[in-house]
Amino acid sequence: MSIAREIEDIARDLIKHQHDHPPVRDINREVERRLTFADRVADDFARLVGSWIFVLVQVGIMVVWIGLNALNLIHPWDVYPFAFLNFILSLEAAVWVSVVLMALNRLADRDRLRSQQDFELNVKAEEELKALMNHLMHQDEILLQIVNRLDRGDREMKRLARRVEDALGSNNETPAAKPPGADRPPIGIPAP
């Protein structure tokens, strides 16, 4: 009965060492939920400006613009040195730079969120490791208790086995011992 109670105590101690932690957040989903329409448009434009398609279209537009104005195929609206083209390109560059900077700001915000999440994950991992180490130390203590109990039980069994052997040994010696007067010859037989 005592052993069953000890096993229940050990099981209760093990249940105490279970732990829970909050779930891991998905930063990408959180960032996507926070984006406004203007943020999405700026991100799309930044992706467009940073593509080869945009560069090739820009080069194509400039070649057509210069070709039409330099070769006088139609009435030139922007003669050499192409001041209007320079104005358009400068205006376009200012707008695209602003849009790209807005996209970079959002990327910096996303990176800050990621670094915060990394920090939180590291803290969770550290807490998890501490809990596991505590759990393992507790299991070591329990295993030592079990080994000590087994050792005590083994010593007790050996002690009882010696007692039983001694008791059986002493019982075997008593019947084998000669009864008093066994050294005398039987009556009527002369002693040698």
N, C-alpha and C positions, 0 to 999 in steps of 0.2 A: 504493500500500500504506500509506503514511504517513497519508493522509487517512482511510482506513477505520479505522485505529487511533485517530485523533483523534475520529472519530464515536462509536466504542465507548466511549471515555473520557467523552465528553459524556453519552452515554446512561447510563453507570454513575453519574455525578454526579447526574443527574435522579432515578434510582431512590433515591438516598440521601435525597432530600428528601421522600419520602412519609412520612406519619405516621398514627397511629391514636389514637383517643381513646375512653374508655369510653362506653357508651350512656347516654342520658338516662333518669333514673328517673321512674316514674309515682308521684307522691306520694299520690294518691288511693287507689291500690291498696295501697300500703304502710300507709296509715292504716287502711283497711278490714280488712287482715289482722291488725292489732294490736288491733282492738276486741274487747272481751269481751262476753259476753251482757248484763251489766249496763249497759255503755256503749251498746249498741244500744237497750236498753229506755229508757234515759235520753234518748237522742237522739229516739226516737219520741215519748215523752211531751213533750219540749220542742217538737217540731213540733206536737203536738196542742194544747198550752197556747197556743202562738203563733198559733192559727188562729181564724178567725171562727166556725167551728162550735163550738169550745169556749166562746167568749164567749156565743154565742146559747143554748147549752145551759145554761150557768151562769145567765143571766138568766131563762130559762124555769123552771129549778128554783127560783130565789128567788121568782118570781112565784107559782108553784104553792104553795110552802111558806107564803108570807105569806098568800095567798088562803085556803088551807085553815085556817090558824090564826086569821086575823082575822075571817072570815065565819062561823065556828063551824058549818061544814057537817058536819064530823065532830068527834069529841072532840078539842079542841085539845091538842097535846102541847108546844107552845112558844108561850106567850102573849106579848103585847106587853110588852116591848121586844125580843122574839125573841133572847134570850140564847143559846139553844142554836144558832140559826142563825149568830150571831156567832162562837160557839166553832168551829163546823164550818168557816166561811169562813176564820177565822184559822188553823186547823190546815191546811186545804187550801192556803192561801197560803204557809205555811211549807214545806210539802212541795214545792209547785210551784217556789218560789224556789230551794230546794236542787237540785231536778232541773235547772232552767234554768241555775243556776250550774255544775253539773257539765258540762252540754252546752257552756256558754261556755268552760270550761276546756279541753275537748277541741278546740274551735274555735281557741283560742289556741295549743294544741300543734300543730294542723294549720297554722296561720299561721306558727309558728316553723319547721316543716318546709319550708313553701313558701319562706320567706325564705332558708333554708339552700340549698334547691334553686336558687333564683334566683342566689344567690351562686356556687354551683358552676357553673351555666350561664354566668354572666358570666366566670368564670375560664376555662372551656372555650372560650368565644368569644374571649377575649383570647389564649389559647394558639393557637387556630386562626388568628387574624389575624396573630400573630407568625410562625407557620409559613408562612402565605401570603406575608407580606412578605419573609421570608427566601427563600422559593422564587422570588418575583418578582425579588428582587435577584440571586439566583443565575442566573436566566434572563437578566437584563440583562447580567451578566458574560459569559455564554455567547454572547449575541447580539453583544456587543462583540468577543469573540474571533473570531466568525464574520465580522463586518464587517471586522475587521483582516486576517484571512486573505484575504477576497475582495479587499480593497484591495491587499494585497501581490501577490496573483495578478494583479490588473488591471494594476498597475505593471509586473510581470514580463512580462505579455503585450504591453504597449505597448513595453517595452524591446526585446523580441524582434521585434516588428513593425517597429520602427525599424531594427534591425540587418538584417532581411530586406530592407527597402526600400533601405537603404544598399548592401547587397550587390547587389541587383538593379540599382540605379542605377549603381553603379560598373561592373558588367558591361555595361550598355547603353552607357556612355560609351566603353569600350575598343574595341569594334568600330567605332564611329562615328568614332573618331579616325583621322587620316590616317596611313598608314604612312610610315616614313622614305623620303624621295626622291619622295614623291607630288607635291611642288611642281615638280619638273623635268619638262620636256616629254618625251614619248616620243622614243626614238632615231629619227633620220631626219626629224624634224619640226623646223624651225627655231624657235627661241625668239622670241617676239615682242619 
